[in-house]
Amino acid sequence: MRPILVLYYSRHGSTKRLADAIAQGIASQDTPVIVRTVKSINEVKEGRDASEEACDNVPEVTLQELEQCSGLALGSPTRFGNMAAPVKHFLDSTSSQWLKGSLINKPACVFTSSSSMHGGQESTLLSMMIPLMHHGMVICGLPYSEPELHNTTTGGTPYGVTHVAHSGNAAPDRLSADEKALCFAQGKRLAILAKKLEHDT
Ligand SMILES: Cc1cc2nc3c(=O)[nH]c(=O)nc-3n(C[C@H](O)[C@H](O)[C@H](O)COP(=O)(O)O)c2cc1C
């Protein structure tokens, strides 16, 4: 089976933690998984700070890896209720994959981290789905049969998994037990769907 691509941008590490937890759920299904980042386009202007290690040591995705994946988990920090510019910048470089139809009928999920509970997680997730739908991907959220979706007092939505970081970006900021469980479930679901769709299409 071709690998599932977990692709994200993270400046302070919260979105990276979601990515790694989703990857564990994918791997639990004996499905190959690769974890990649997109190129940062605004670090020079913003500067780098001591807490910033998130994308270091993680390889940058290639368009070939995107084309060859059997499914995609796409993650971004919430920025003004939308995806971060590096993620959009990467998506805007995928015209040739759109022309070739490389991603048609492949499953995809989206994930995000924001500092505040009501700071635009769901709008970010929905906006990330739009380009993936233009690519013909099959969007996969999370069903309410996952008990943590009912119980979470932190992140976690039916549109995709999330983390509420509060102001903890600089401090070690961990996923809650519910967030972690939902990431695992999301990864598992993506892997199960990727297997089915790879066989059927
Ligand atoms: C330019 C910018 C815009 C942001 N906009 C929002 C926002 O709309 N809502 C929110 O709750 N947090 C917002 N944040 C905070 C980040 O979403 C939050 O710190 C997130 O956890 C960062 O993820 P990371 O650790 O993966 O970099 C913003 C941060 C930046 C730098």
The ligand as an SDF file (V2000), in Angstrom:
LIG
                    3D

 31 33  0  0  0  0  0  0  0  0999 V2000
   -0.7410   35.5130   13.0110 C   0  0  0  0  0  0  0  0  0  0  0  0
   -1.4440   34.6590   14.0190 C   0  0  0  0  0  0  0  0  0  0  0  0
   -2.8200   34.5840   14.0310 C   0  0  0  0  0  0  0  0  0  0  0  0
   -3.4800   33.7850   14.9740 C   0  0  0  0  0  0  0  0  0  0  0  0
   -4.8420   33.7410   14.9470 N   0  0  0  0  0  0  0  0  0  0  0  0
   -5.4910   33.0200   15.8920 C   0  0  0  0  0  0  0  0  0  0  0  0
   -6.9210   32.9660   15.8850 C   0  0  0  0  0  0  0  0  0  0  0  0
   -7.5900   33.4760   14.9930 O   0  0  0  0  0  0  0  0  0  0  0  0
   -7.5170   32.2950   16.8910 N   0  0  0  0  0  0  0  0  0  0  0  0
   -6.7990   31.6780   17.9060 C   0  0  0  0  0  0  0  0  0  0  0  0
   -7.4060   31.1200   18.8240 O   0  0  0  0  0  0  0  0  0  0  0  0
   -5.4400   31.6610   17.8980 N   0  0  0  0  0  0  0  0  0  0  0  0
   -4.7750   32.3170   16.9140 C   0  0  0  0  0  0  0  0  0  0  0  0
   -3.4110   32.3120   16.8810 N   0  0  0  0  0  0  0  0  0  0  0  0
   -2.6820   31.4590   17.8340 C   0  0  0  0  0  0  0  0  0  0  0  0
   -2.2840   30.0980   17.2080 C   0  0  0  0  0  0  0  0  0  0  0  0
   -3.3520   29.5280   16.4890 O   0  0  0  0  0  0  0  0  0  0  0  0
   -1.8780   29.1180   18.3030 C   0  0  0  0  0  0  0  0  0  0  0  0
   -0.8130   29.6550   19.0350 O   0  0  0  0  0  0  0  0  0  0  0  0
   -1.5320   27.7470   17.7470 C   0  0  0  0  0  0  0  0  0  0  0  0
   -1.5930   26.8200   18.8020 O   0  0  0  0  0  0  0  0  0  0  0  0
   -0.1470   27.7080   17.1240 C   0  0  0  0  0  0  0  0  0  0  0  0
    0.1210   26.4220   16.6230 O   0  0  0  0  0  0  0  0  0  0  0  0
    1.6040   25.8530   16.5180 P   0  0  0  0  0  0  0  0  0  0  0  0
    2.0890   25.6190   17.9350 O   0  0  0  0  0  0  0  0  0  0  0  0
    1.4900   24.5790   15.7630 O   0  0  0  0  0  0  0  0  0  0  0  0
    2.4420   26.8660   15.8090 O   0  0  0  0  0  0  0  0  0  0  0  0
   -2.7360   33.0680   15.9460 C   0  0  0  0  0  0  0  0  0  0  0  0
   -1.3270   33.1360   15.9180 C   0  0  0  0  0  0  0  0  0  0  0  0
   -0.6910   33.9190   14.9760 C   0  0  0  0  0  0  0  0  0  0  0  0
    0.8290   33.9750   14.9590 C   0  0  0  0  0  0  0  0  0  0  0  0
  1  2  1  0
  2  3  1  0
  2 30  2  0
  3  4  2  0
  4  5  1  0
  4 28  1  0
  5  6  2  0
  6  7  1  0
  6 13  1  0
  7  8  2  0
  7  9  1  0
  9 10  1  0
 10 11  2  0
 10 12  1  0
 12 13  2  0
 13 14  1  0
 14 15  1  0
 14 28  1  0
 15 16  1  0
 16 17  1  0
 16 18  1  0
 18 19  1  0
 18 20  1  0
 20 21  1  0
 20 22  1  0
 22 23  1  0
 23 24  1  0
 24 25  2  0
 24 26  1  0
 24 27  1  0
 28 29  2  0
 29 30  1  0
 30 31  1  0
M  END
$$$$
